């Protein structure tokens, strides 16, 4: 649909009182276009795996200090169920509403402008903070390798942000292919680690954390039943950001088919990796030794007496894994920022693209914020902040799936979720429990993230809800839906 450059701003639509959408000139969207037809299902699956694979190398193990092996194992099973159910729901929504907004687009259609914005901002918080956490882990790997004589992590953080944002500015095709190649190396590193860890596995190592006096504590659950819940945010690290795949919809080939195939395939790979890493990493060196490690696969092999050459190979591969996730989540935050900005929810300048159809400020501004956060060096705290944003968005996206199934049963859905709303209902309940779990682990981090979320909502309430762009794809979806409802 082409906007009328002479039209005046439209009045608030009756369906969403208090929200105003403006018509813009025809050049507005031309300056905000992404390169379409770039990625098939295999690259989309690669995007999903690369966004998450750093979680296999570092971060998840902090859950051992919250729940012990048993607590983290149960938490991982529950979070795997949540993500699998959610991925099926997102595959359906992504095939029905294929735009760069991802979860924001789905919630915009189901829950209106407020729900769409609340979802999009939660996703943006996740993706802006997660690279900062990963940058601190990259710094730990670089220092452990002794590369370039670096002992102060901030140089590493600056270099990785500058380098990978620069690659993204070159265009999505180049970025996705580079991400895929880096991810293959990281996957190979996990295979090498498992080759070294499996022969050194001892079941007793899994349960070497002494039980506390918490309710229900045992050798299997040393921190009691509450430890299972407290381990949720760290179990999430095995899967965090796989939901970024629908953000590539506008740049995918045949998104109605490639999007479901890509995200479901990615989830399958991630579940297998989560099980293997959770069992064999502490199984090689002991849960107590791995619980606070910044480099768990390497420390596991070293603790089990593996050859130095093997640990060094895994160390380098781990660096590739962290880079892969860092690289791909930069892509994710830029597309979420781009979509919210293009529709007027965030400042419109953030969505302008360059000659290679890359959103320049959508890459630079969240990257600058993430770099500043990385200077704290608090990887575990930043991880919890990212998980807070993620889990809030999961709740809203699953509500969106249920609402759209019931309110718009005739919406064309090239892919349909197995089990329908029962499946996404399970994900909704588990996601709500995970939101609460972030407060159990680090209430300060959760409250700071909640404050940032509230500030974004205040910006929408006071300003941007009066300056939305009627011609943005997400807003036109809503106009079409309203028109269809009027016809009925």
Residue pairs with C-beta under 8 A, 6 or more apart in sequence:
1 471
1 476
2 26
2 471
3 23
3 24
3 25
3 26
3 28
3 29
3 470
3 471
4 23
5 23
5 24
5 25
5 26
7 23
8 23
9 20
9 21
9 22
9 23
10 20
10 21
10 22
10 23
10 470
11 20
12 18
12 19
12 20
13 19
13 21
13 478
13 482
15 112
15 478
15 482
16 112
16 113
16 114
18 465
19 112
19 113
19 114
19 465
19 466
19 468
20 465
20 466
20 467
20 468
21 344
21 468
21 469
21 470
21 475
22 344
22 467
22 468
22 469
22 470
23 470
23 471
24 469
24 470
24 471
28 469
28 471
29 342
29 471
29 472
31 352
31 353
32 338
32 342
32 351
32 352
32 353
32 359
33 353
33 357
34 100
34 172
34 250
34 251
34 335
34 338
34 353
34 357
34 359
35 171
35 172
35 173
35 251
35 356
35 357
36 250
36 251
36 252
37 251
37 252
37 253
38 172
38 173
38 176
38 251
38 252
38 253
39 47
39 172
39 176
39 248
39 251
39 252
39 253
39 258
40 252
40 253
40 258
41 257
41 258
41 259
41 261
41 262
41 265
42 262
43 176
43 177
43 180
43 262
44 245
44 248
44 252
44 258
44 259
44 261
44 262
44 263
44 266
45 245
45 261
45 262
45 263
45 265
45 266
45 269
46 176
46 179
46 180
46 183
46 266
47 176
47 179
47 180
47 244
47 245
47 248
47 262
47 266
47 328
47 331
48 242
48 244
48 245
48 262
48 263
48 265
48 266
48 267
48 270
49 183
49 187
49 242
49 266
49 269
49 270
50 179
50 180
50 182
50 183
50 186
50 324
50 325
50 327
50 328
51 240
51 241
51 242
51 244
51 245
51 325
51 328
51 329
51 332
52 238
52 239
52 240
52 241
52 242
52 266
52 270
52 325
53 183
53 186
53 187
53 190
53 273
53 321
53 324
53 325
54 134
54 137
54 321
54 322
54 324
54 325
54 326
55 237
55 238
55 239
55 240
55 325
56 190
56 238
56 273
56 274
56 277
56 321
57 137
57 186
57 189
57 190
57 295
57 296
57 297
57 318
57 321
57 322
58 137
58 140
58 141
58 293
58 294
58 295
58 296
58 318
58 322
58 379
59 133
59 137
59 234
59 237
59 379
59 380
59 383
60 72
60 76
60 234
60 235
60 237
60 238
60 274
60 277
60 278
60 296
61 234
61 281
61 282
61 290
61 291
61 292
61 293
61 296
62 234
62 291
62 292
62 380
62 383
63 71
63 72
63 75
63 76
63 231
63 233
63 234
63 235
63 237
64 72
64 209
64 282
64 287
64 288
64 290
64 291
65 291
65 292
66 72
66 223
66 227
66 230
66 231
66 234
66 441
67 74
67 75
67 221
67 223
67 227
67 228
67 230
67 231
68 207
68 209
68 220
68 221
68 222
68 223
68 227
68 287
69 206
69 207
69 209
69 220
69 282
69 287
70 207
70 218
70 219
70 220
70 221
70 222
70 228
71 221
71 222
71 223
71 227
71 228
71 230
71 231
72 231
72 234
72 235
72 278
73 278
74 228
74 231
75 228
75 229
75 231
75 232
75 234
75 235
76 231
76 235
76 238
76 274
76 275
76 278
78 232
78 235
78 430
79 232
79 235
79 236
79 238
79 239
79 430
79 434
80 235
80 238
80 239
80 271
80 274
81 426
81 427
81 430
82 394
82 426
82 427
82 430
82 431
82 434
83 239
83 242
83 243
83 267
83 270
83 427
84 267
84 271
85 419
85 423
85 424
85 426
85 427
85 430
86 243
86 394
86 397
86 398
86 424
86 427
86 431
87 242
87 243
87 263
87 264
87 267
88 264
88 417
88 418
88 419
88 423
88 424
89 397
89 398
89 401
89 417
89 423
89 424
89 427
90 103
90 106
90 243
90 245
90 246
90 263
90 397
90 401
91 259
91 260
91 263
91 264
91 415
91 417
92 260
92 401
92 413
92 415
92 416
92 417
93 105
93 106
93 246
93 397
93 400
93 401
93 404
94 102
94 245
94 246
94 249
94 255
94 259
94 260
94 263
95 255
95 256
95 257
95 259
95 260
95 413
95 414
95 415
96 404
96 411
96 412
96 413
96 414
97 105
97 106
97 109
97 477
98 246
98 249
98 250
98 252
98 255
98 256
98 259
99 105
99 249
99 250
99 339
99 473
99 474
99 477
100 247
100 248
100 249
100 250
100 251
100 335
100 338
100 339
100 342
101 108
101 116
101 120
101 247
101 336
101 339
101 340
101 343
101 473
101 474
102 123
102 243
102 244
102 246
102 247
102 249
102 335
102 336
102 339
103 119
103 120
103 123
103 243
103 246
103 393
103 396
103 397
103 400
104 116
104 117
104 119
104 120
104 123
104 336
104 339
104 340
104 474
105 116
105 339
105 473
105 474
105 477
106 119
106 397
106 400
106 401
106 404
107 115
107 116
107 118
107 119
107 120
107 396
107 397
107 399
107 400
108 115
108 116
108 117
108 119
108 120
108 474
108 475
108 477
108 478
109 116
109 400
109 404
109 408
109 474
109 477
109 478
109 481
110 399
110 400
110 401
110 403
110 404
110 407
111 118
111 119
111 396
111 399
111 400
111 403
113 345
113 465
113 468
114 460
114 465
115 396
115 399
115 400
116 345
116 474
117 340
117 345
117 456
117 457
117 460
117 464
117 465
118 396
118 457
119 393
119 396
119 397
119 400
120 336
120 339
120 340
120 345
121 340
121 453
121 456
121 457
122 389
122 390
122 392
122 393
122 396
122 453
123 243
123 336
123 389
123 390
123 393
124 333
124 336
124 337
124 340
124 366
124 389
124 456
125 385
125 386
125 388
125 389
125 449
125 452
125 453
125 456
126 240
126 241
126 386
126 387
126 389
126 390
126 393
127 241
127 244
127 329
127 332
127 333
127 336
127 366
127 386
127 389
128 333
128 366
128 369
128 370
129 370
129 373
129 382
129 385
129 386
129 389
129 449
130 240
130 241
130 325
130 329
130 382
130 383
130 386
131 161
131 326
131 329
131 330
131 333
131 367
131 370
131 374
132 157
132 370
132 371
132 373
132 374
132 376
132 382
133 374
133 379
133 380
133 382
133 383
133 385
133 386
134 322
134 325
134 326
134 329
135 153
135 156
135 157
135 160
135 161
135 326
135 370
135 371
135 374
136 153
136 157
136 374
136 377
136 378
136 379
136 382
137 294
137 322
137 379
138 156
138 157
138 160
138 319
138 322
138 323
138 326
139 153
139 154
139 156
139 157
139 377
140 153
140 294
140 295
140 379
141 294
141 295
141 315
141 318
141 319
141 322
142 148
142 150
142 153
142 156
142 319
143 150
143 151
143 153
143 156
144 294
144 295
144 298
144 315
145 312
145 315
145 316
145 319
150 156
153 374
153 377
154 374
154 375
157 371
157 374
157 375
158 371
160 323
160 326
161 367
161 370
161 371
161 374
164 323
164 326
164 327
164 330
165 330
165 363
165 364
165 367
167 174
167 175
167 178
167 327
168 175
168 330
168 331
168 334
168 358
168 363
169 354
169 356
169 358
169 360
169 363
170 356
170 358
171 356
171 357
171 358
172 248
172 251
172 331
172 357
172 358
175 327
175 331
176 248
176 331
178 327
179 324
179 327
179 328
179 331
182 320
182 323
182 324
182 327
183 324
185 317
185 320
186 317
186 318
186 320
186 321
186 323
186 324
188 317
189 313
189 314
189 316
189 317
189 318
189 320
189 321
190 273
190 276
190 277
190 297
190 317
190 321
192 310
192 313
192 314
192 317
193 297
193 300
193 301
193 314
193 317
194 276
194 280
196 301
196 306
196 310
196 311
196 314
197 280
197 281
197 283
197 284
197 297
197 300
197 301
197 304
197 306
198 280
200 284
200 301
200 304
200 305
200 306
201 279
201 280
201 283
201 284
202 283
202 284
203 283
205 282
205 283
205 284
205 285
205 286
205 287
206 279
206 282
206 283
206 287
207 219
207 220
207 222
207 287
208 286
208 287
208 288
209 222
209 287
209 288
209 291
210 222
211 217
211 218
211 219
211 221
211 222
212 222
212 223
212 224
214 223
214 224
214 225
214 226
214 227
215 224
215 225
215 226
216 224
216 225
217 223
217 224
221 227
221 228
223 230
226 440
229 433
229 436
229 437
229 440
230 437
230 440
230 441
231 437
232 433
232 434
232 437
232 438
233 383
233 384
233 387
233 434
233 437
233 438
233 441
234 383
234 441
236 387
236 390
236 391
236 434
237 383
237 387
238 270
238 273
238 274
238 277
238 278
239 267
239 270
239 274
240 386
240 387
240 390
241 325
241 328
241 329
241 332
241 390
242 263
242 266
242 267
242 270
243 263
243 390
243 393
243 394
243 397
244 328
244 329
244 331
244 332
245 259
245 262
245 263
245 266
246 259
246 263
247 331
247 332
247 335
247 336
247 339
248 259
248 331
248 335
249 255
249 259
252 258
252 259
252 262
256 414
256 415
257 414
257 415
259 415
260 414
260 415
277 297
280 300
281 290
281 296
281 297
281 300
282 289
282 290
282 300
284 300
284 301
284 303
284 304
285 299
285 300
285 301
285 302
285 303
285 304
286 303
289 299
289 300
289 303
290 296
290 299
290 300
293 299
293 300
294 379
295 315
295 318
297 314
297 318
298 311
298 314
298 315
298 318
301 310
301 311
301 314
302 311
330 363
330 367
333 362
333 366
333 367
333 370
334 358
334 359
334 362
334 363
334 366
335 359
335 362
337 346
337 350
337 351
337 359
337 362
337 365
337 366
338 350
338 351
338 353
338 359
338 362
339 351
339 474
340 346
340 350
341 347
341 348
341 349
341 350
341 351
341 359
341 362
342 348
342 351
342 469
342 472
342 473
343 468
343 469
343 472
343 473
343 474
343 475
344 464
344 467
344 468
344 469
344 472
345 460
345 464
345 468
346 464
348 469
349 361
350 359
350 361
350 362
350 365
351 359
351 361
351 362
352 359
352 360
352 361
353 359
353 360
354 360
373 382
374 382
376 382
380 442
381 442
381 444
381 445
382 445
384 438
384 441
384 442
384 445
384 446
385 445
385 446
385 448
385 449
387 434
387 438
388 435
388 438
388 445
388 446
388 449
388 450
389 449
389 453
391 431
391 432
391 434
391 435
391 437
391 438
392 435
392 453
394 427
394 428
394 431
394 434
395 428
395 431
395 432
395 435
398 424
398 425
398 427
398 428
398 431
399 428
401 417
401 421
401 424
402 421
402 424
402 425
402 428
404 411
405 420
405 421
406 421
408 481
417 423
417 424
438 445
438 446
438 449
439 446
439 447
468 475
469 475
470 476
470 479
